[in-house]
Amino acid sequence: MRNQLRSAFNTRQHMISRDFEIFYYSDVNFNPVPAHAHNYYEFYLIVEGEISMEIGRQTFPIQVGDLILVPPGIQHHLILHSPEKPYRRFVFWISQNYVQELLEQSPDYVYLMQQAATGGQYIYHIPTDGLYSVQSRILRLIEEIHSDRYGKSAAVTIAVNDLILQMNRLIYEEEHENRPAETQDLLQNLLAYIESHIEGDLSLDELADQFYVSKYYLSHLFQENLGVSAHRYITKKRLSACRDAILSGAPVSRVCFDYGFREYSSFYRAFCKEYGMSPKEYAAIYRS
């Protein structure tokens, strides 16, 4: 490991940067910080050491290659079992605002954060080959932060986003590697449920409750398998049902409420975008 990139440990437990901070620590006879919580997301990637981690009311044994993620507001505390041995780790802080900005770009960036925040999953293990890829990205990011090269700001943004995406990708693929049949069964059941409940509440929260999975996993499932968001898929199904009802003679002013739209104005805009004309124009042309 490149010693010049190592950070001197400090007890500061708040962020100075708006978006993120990253550290590489290596200590012997380390004195752990007392139990505490943050208003940001904290990642640990364990490179060496014999430790456990108390998160909330649970104690987790930790091994080399483990990725620990503590969401905002969760009490946590390190337990060092062999203080005389080196304790090496990367520590990565990400603000809630930056996580929200990444979510707006793609849910793929925040799979781990949402698993931790909504499902209480805090410990992930990165396989050996994946561990190297994450470490190399961390070191590249730290090197870029300390450089004075042209384009540093843009390069840092690219590097930090690449690191976050790679961690999410590795864990997601590890957790879903042997589940193709299960995934397809879930998808088919979801589509059947949507078809039979097209007039009801089909929000991601509702679907997640019905199928006992994370809503962020559902978002990824639709995007990965159907190429569209869950919201877009449901909207298209509702518009199709409205169109068929209009062609069967149902009143244009009422049909949207029969198929899950809460406001006529949102239905009108979506219908015009999908079919290139207003519902009344469509009915006038195509209704027999």
C-alpha positions as a printed Julia matrix, in Angstrom:
288×3 Matrix{Float64}:
   0.0     0.0     0.0
   1.27    3.48   -0.76
   2.29    4.96    2.57
   2.26    8.52    1.26
  -1.51    8.25    0.79
  -2.08    7.25    4.41
  -3.96    9.67    6.65
  -3.02   10.49   10.24
  -5.99    9.44   12.34
  -8.07   12.2    13.88
 -11.09   11.97   16.13
 -13.2    14.4    14.09
 -16.61   12.85   13.48
 -18.19   15.49   11.27
 -17.76   16.35    7.61
 -16.03   19.49    6.42
 -16.59   18.77    2.74
 -20.07   19.24    1.27
 -20.07   15.93   -0.64
 -17.58   13.35    0.61
 -14.34   12.67    2.46
 -12.06    9.63    2.2
  -9.2     8.37    4.38
  -6.69    5.55    4.41
  -5.76    4.65    8.01
  -3.18    2.19    9.34
  -2.73    2.01   13.12
  -1.25   -0.13   15.87
  -2.56    0.12   19.45
  -5.5     2.06   18.1
  -7.84    3.71   20.6
 -11.39    3.35   19.19
 -13.78    6.28   19.16
 -16.72    5.91   21.63
 -20.16    4.96   20.3
 -21.49    7.71   18.07
 -23.69    8.48   15.05
 -23.3    10.74   12.01
 -25.6    12.74    9.72
 -23.86   11.17    6.69
 -23.19    7.68    5.31
 -19.97    6.04    6.52
 -18.24    3.19    4.68
 -15.4     1.11    6.09
 -13.41   -1.24    3.86
 -11.34   -3.51    6.1
  -7.87   -4.35    4.76
  -6.25   -5.77    7.93
  -7.15   -6.23   11.59
  -9.13   -8.3    14.08
 -12.29   -6.35   14.86
 -16.01   -6.44   15.47
 -18.47   -3.62   14.92
 -21.44   -2.71   17.08
 -24.15   -1.17   14.93
 -27.39   -0.3    16.62
 -27.95   -3.11   19.11
 -26.1    -5.8    17.15
 -22.46   -6.85   17.16
 -21.01   -8.06   13.86
 -17.76  -10.04   13.5
 -15.69   -8.49   10.72
 -13.15  -10.06    8.37
 -10.71   -8.69    5.82
 -12.6    -7.72    2.68
 -15.75   -6.71    4.53
 -17.48   -3.5     3.52
 -19.3    -1.88    6.44
 -21.95    0.74    5.74
 -23.47    2.78    8.56
 -26.4     5.02    7.54
 -27.04    8.45    9.08
 -28.35    8.45   12.64
 -27.26    4.89   13.5
 -25.12    4.44   16.63
 -21.96    2.39   16.01
 -18.76    1.48   17.79
 -15.59   -0.39   16.83
 -14.27   -3.26   18.98
 -10.57   -3.97   18.42
  -9.67   -7.52   19.51
  -5.89   -7.45   18.96
  -4.63   -3.88   19.5
  -1.02   -4.92   19.0
  -1.71   -5.98   15.42
  -2.07   -3.49   12.52
  -5.57   -2.2    11.88
  -5.82   -0.97    8.28
  -8.96    0.35    6.62
 -10.37    2.85    4.19
 -13.03    5.17    5.59
 -15.37    6.9     3.18
 -17.96    9.52    4.19
 -20.75   10.58    1.82
 -23.28   13.31    2.59
 -27.02   12.7     2.32
 -27.29   15.49   -0.25
 -24.73   13.83   -2.49
 -26.49   10.47   -2.19
 -29.73   12.18   -3.23
 -28.0    13.73   -6.24
 -26.7    10.3    -7.26
 -30.16    8.76   -6.82
 -31.58   11.34   -9.21
 -29.04   10.19  -11.79
 -29.64    6.46  -11.29
 -30.82    4.11   -8.5
 -27.8     1.94   -9.35
 -25.61    4.33   -7.33
 -27.5     3.83   -4.06
 -28.36    0.13   -3.86
 -26.15   -0.36   -0.79
 -27.32    2.81    0.96
 -30.95    1.82    0.58
 -30.31   -1.78    1.65
 -28.73   -0.43    4.81
 -31.29    2.31    5.44
 -34.44    0.27    4.78
 -33.36   -3.32    5.42
 -30.79   -2.95    8.18
 -28.09   -4.69    6.13
 -24.81   -3.13    7.21
 -22.13   -5.73    6.41
 -21.18   -6.88    2.91
 -18.27   -9.06    1.84
 -16.34   -8.2    -1.32
 -14.72  -11.21   -3.06
 -10.93  -11.15   -3.45
 -10.96  -10.18   -7.14
 -13.46   -7.42   -6.48
 -11.5    -6.18   -3.48
  -8.55   -5.29   -5.71
 -10.78   -3.32   -8.08
 -12.26   -1.3    -5.19
  -8.86   -0.63   -3.61
  -7.41    0.55   -6.91
 -10.31    2.98   -7.36
  -9.9     4.31   -3.83
  -6.19    4.9    -4.34
  -6.83    6.59   -7.68
  -9.37    8.89   -5.99
  -6.99    9.77   -3.13
  -4.15   10.41   -5.59
  -6.4    12.69   -7.63
  -7.5    14.61   -4.54
  -3.87   15.33   -3.65
  -2.8    16.18   -7.2
  -2.55   19.56   -8.89
  -3.23   18.28  -12.39
  -5.39   20.01  -14.97
  -9.03   18.94  -14.69
  -8.66   17.83  -11.08
 -12.22   18.77  -10.06
 -13.8    16.84  -12.93
 -11.45   13.88  -12.41
 -12.32   13.68   -8.69
 -16.04   13.67   -9.46
 -15.59   10.9   -12.04
 -13.41    8.89   -9.66
 -15.72    9.12   -6.65
 -18.8     8.23   -8.69
 -16.94    5.33  -10.29
 -15.94    4.05   -6.84
 -19.5     4.26   -5.5
 -20.91    2.51   -8.56
 -18.29   -0.24   -8.42
 -19.06   -1.04   -4.77
 -22.78   -1.21   -5.55
 -22.19   -3.31   -8.66
 -19.95   -5.86   -6.93
 -22.34   -6.44   -4.04
 -25.45   -6.47   -6.23
 -23.95   -9.03   -8.62
 -22.67  -11.15   -5.73
 -26.11  -11.2    -4.1
 -28.0   -11.91   -7.33
 -25.57  -14.22   -9.12
 -27.57  -17.4    -8.5
 -31.07  -15.95   -8.66
 -32.08  -15.64  -12.34
 -35.07  -18.0   -12.05
 -36.2   -16.37   -8.81
 -35.84  -12.94  -10.4
 -37.94  -13.92  -13.41
 -40.63  -15.4   -11.15
 -40.74  -12.18   -9.16
 -40.94  -10.09  -12.32
 -43.77  -12.18  -13.78
 -45.7   -12.01  -10.5
 -45.18   -8.26  -10.39
 -46.48   -7.79  -13.93
 -49.5    -9.98  -13.21
 -50.22   -8.0   -10.03
 -50.0    -4.7   -11.9
 -52.33   -6.01  -14.6
 -54.98   -7.04  -12.08
 -54.65   -3.93   -9.88
 -54.26   -1.31  -12.57
 -56.92    0.89  -10.98
 -55.32    0.83   -7.5
 -52.23    2.04   -5.68
 -49.18    0.84   -7.62
 -46.53    3.0    -6.01
 -43.12    1.46   -5.42
 -43.82    1.54   -1.68
 -47.02   -0.46   -2.18
 -45.38   -2.99   -4.52
 -42.45   -3.4    -2.13
 -44.87   -4.13    0.73
 -46.8    -6.64   -1.36
 -43.7    -8.58   -2.48
 -41.46   -8.11    0.58
 -38.54   -6.61   -1.33
 -36.84   -3.23   -1.35
 -38.42   -0.62   -3.59
 -34.92    0.18   -4.87
 -34.49   -3.45   -5.89
 -37.82   -3.18   -7.74
 -36.57   -0.08   -9.56
 -33.48   -1.96  -10.66
 -35.54   -5.02  -11.64
 -37.73   -3.03  -14.04
 -34.87   -1.05  -15.54
 -32.65   -4.1   -16.0
 -35.3    -6.45  -17.43
 -37.74   -4.14  -19.22
 -35.58   -1.15  -20.04
 -38.0     1.31  -18.42
 -38.7     2.52  -14.91
 -41.52    0.95  -12.91
 -43.38    4.28  -13.02
 -43.1     4.48  -16.8
 -44.23    0.86  -17.24
 -47.28    1.35  -15.02
 -48.17    4.63  -16.72
 -48.05    2.97  -20.15
 -50.28    0.12  -18.92
 -52.77    2.59  -17.48
 -52.81    4.66  -20.66
 -53.42    1.52  -22.7
 -56.35    0.58  -20.45
 -57.75    4.12  -20.73
 -57.4     4.06  -24.51
 -59.27    0.75  -24.75
 -62.02    2.07  -22.48
 -62.35    5.24  -24.57
 -62.65    3.17  -27.75
 -65.38    1.13  -26.02
 -67.39    4.29  -25.38
 -66.44    5.21  -21.82
 -66.61    8.95  -21.04
 -63.24   10.58  -21.61
 -63.63   12.81  -18.55
 -64.06    9.83  -16.2
 -61.96    7.04  -17.64
 -58.66    8.2   -16.19
 -59.99    7.9   -12.62
 -61.09    4.31  -13.3
 -57.51    3.31  -14.1
 -55.42    4.86  -11.37
 -54.8     8.45  -12.45
 -55.51   10.88   -9.64
 -55.76   14.03  -11.73
 -57.19   14.61  -15.19
 -54.41   17.07  -16.01
 -51.63   14.52  -15.46
 -53.59   11.93  -17.46
 -54.12   14.44  -20.28
 -50.41   15.28  -20.53
 -49.38   11.61  -20.44
 -51.98   10.63  -23.06
 -50.92   13.4   -25.44
 -47.28   12.41  -25.05
 -48.01    8.72  -25.64
 -50.49    8.98  -28.55
 -49.72   12.36  -30.08
 -53.19   13.82  -29.53
 -55.67   14.55  -26.77
 -58.05   11.87  -25.45
 -61.05   13.61  -27.04
 -59.26   13.87  -30.39
 -58.36   10.19  -30.16
 -61.96    9.26  -29.41
 -63.27   11.37  -32.28
 -60.93    9.7   -34.77
 -60.88    6.07  -33.63
 -64.1     5.42  -31.7
 -66.47    3.36  -33.8
